[in-house]
Amino acid sequence: MSSAEKDDVMGKFRSRAYDVLVSTTVIEVGVDVPNATCMVVLDADRFGIAQLHQLRGRVGRGKIASRCWLERKDKTVGEERINALVESTDGFTSPRSISNYAAKAR
């Protein structure tokens, strides 16, 4: 998909011409749509905690409650990382932050 096509699709998603956007993580950077309230990440165990935190942050930017589902084929793979993400909404400052988990995991 060309950059122009991606921009066109994102514009239609923002203007609510499209209610659903199915994408790879390539489009993730451009998602700043306040009415985007649901996200499903397939094979979440294949992503690092920082990338999952960034993906999750693409929804819930408006006033409407949001949800992000992290799906894995094998529920034991990446379990600690997924649980750390679920337990924290803070990327940096709290003792249970994403950055503290990432530092300990290295």
ZICOR-V467868 format. One record per backbone hydrogen bond with DSSP energy under -1.0 kcal/mol. CO is the residue of the C=O (numbers start at 0). NH is the residue of the N-H. E is the energy in kcal/mol with one decimal. If there is no record, write none. Layout:
BEGIN
co->CO nh->NH e->E
co->CO nh->NH e->E
END
This chain:
BEGIN
co->1 nh->5 e->-2.4
co->2 nh->6 e->-2.6
co->3 nh->7 e->-2.2
co->4 nh->8 e->-2.5
co->5 nh->9 e->-2.7
co->6 nh->10 e->-2.4
co->7 nh->11 e->-2.1
co->8 nh->12 e->-2.2
co->9 nh->13 e->-2.8
co->10 nh->14 e->-2.1
co->11 nh->16 e->-2.3
co->11 nh->17 e->-1.5
co->12 nh->15 e->-1.1
co->23 nh->26 e->-1.1
co->26 nh->29 e->-1.4
co->27 nh->30 e->-1.3
co->29 nh->31 e->-1.1
co->32 nh->35 e->-2.5
co->35 nh->59 e->-2.0
co->36 nh->66 e->-2.6
co->38 nh->68 e->-3.0
co->40 nh->70 e->-2.6
co->42 nh->45 e->-2.3
co->43 nh->46 e->-1.6
co->47 nh->51 e->-2.3
co->48 nh->52 e->-2.3
co->49 nh->53 e->-2.1
co->50 nh->54 e->-2.6
co->51 nh->55 e->-2.8
co->52 nh->56 e->-1.5
co->54 nh->57 e->-2.1
co->55 nh->58 e->-1.4
co->66 nh->38 e->-1.4
co->68 nh->40 e->-3.1
co->70 nh->43 e->-3.0
co->73 nh->76 e->-1.3
co->75 nh->78 e->-1.1
co->77 nh->81 e->-2.8
co->78 nh->82 e->-2.6
co->79 nh->83 e->-2.2
co->80 nh->84 e->-1.9
co->81 nh->85 e->-2.5
co->82 nh->86 e->-2.2
co->89 nh->97 e->-2.1
co->90 nh->98 e->-1.7
co->93 nh->96 e->-1.9
co->96 nh->100 e->-1.9
co->97 nh->101 e->-2.6
co->98 nh->102 e->-2.3
co->99 nh->103 e->-2.0
co->100 nh->104 e->-2.1
END
